[in-house]
Amino acid sequence: MSTHEIDSIAALPLATDISWMAEIETFWVATDSEELNDLQRDGATAVIDLAAEFEAGKGLENSDLRARVIGRMSDIQVRDFALGSHNADSAGWYWKMWRELLVTAPCGFIAPIASVFAALAYELGDSALAQRALDRALADDAHYSLAILLRRVFSAGWPAESFSAMRRDLHPKVVTVIFG
């Protein structure tokens, strides 16, 4: 792996900006929230909206939407929704989106984004970058269950196609939980 690949997912200075971290924190999802399903819906919608901006070439122009996605990814259902949101046609701009979110995510919010990015990198055939993303996830939260699971899957040499199929099968179930 080249130094460029390693550095490509290193945190940018914005990730430690106090006001940026405070904005993201406002979107954190408490598992005991009375509005949990509304927050999950908001997070899933934010993922789709931000992806649409990337598809349109707008990238990271909407900082509120970026903060919303990063913060809402603290919820497992939102994270699982995000994991299944891309397809073969959209994988390229989703990869770009998750990478940009990963390098700006503050501590405490890195693990879910790094795990989703790792899964996508693995599916796209970049297992070295996928492993590096899992390193970032586990450095953020050593017990993050998806990162631990993905490390096992990737280390076992699971074919990317099998992982993609499993992810596609799970997505409709997550959509049902969030949107009914």
Residue, then its C-alpha position, 0 to 999 in steps of 0.5 A: m500500500s502506498t503512502h498516498e493510500i494510507d494518507s487518503i483516509a487520515a483525519l483532516p484538521l476539520a475533524t478536531d474543530i470545536s464548532w464542527m464537533a459541537e454541530i455533529e454532536t447535536f445529531w447524535v442519536a440516543t438509543d433511549s430517545e423517545e423519537l428514536n424512529d424519527l431520528q433514524r428516518d432523519g439519518a437515513t434520509a440525510v444519507i440519501d440526500l448527501a449521496a444525491e449531492f455527491e452524484a450531482g457533483k456538489g460534494l461537501e457544500n452542505s455542512d449541515l447535511r454532512a454533520r447530520v449524516i456523521g451524527r446520525m450514523s451513531d445509530i446502528q439502524v442508520r449505519d446499516f441503512a447506509l451500508g446497503s444504500h449503494n449499488a454497482d452504479s452508485a458505488g463510485w460516488y458513495w465511495k467518495m462521499w464516505r471517504e470525505l465524511l471519514v476524514t472529517a469525522p471527529c473522535g467518537f464518530i469515526a467507527p461507523i463511517a470507517s466501517v461503511f467505507a471499509a465495506l465499500a472499499y472491500e467490495l471495490g477490490d481495495s482490501a488494503l484500504a479496507q483494512r486501513a479503514l478498519d484500523r481507523a474504526l477500531a482506533d476510535d472504538a476498539h469494541y465496535s461490532l461491525a468493524i470486528l465482524l468486517r475484520r473477520v470477514f475480510s481476513a477470511g477472504w470472503p469473496a466481495e460478491s458474497f459480501s455484497a449479496m449479504r449486504r443487499d439482502l439485509h438492506p430491505k429489512v433495515v428499510t422496513v425497520i426505519f420507514g415501516 
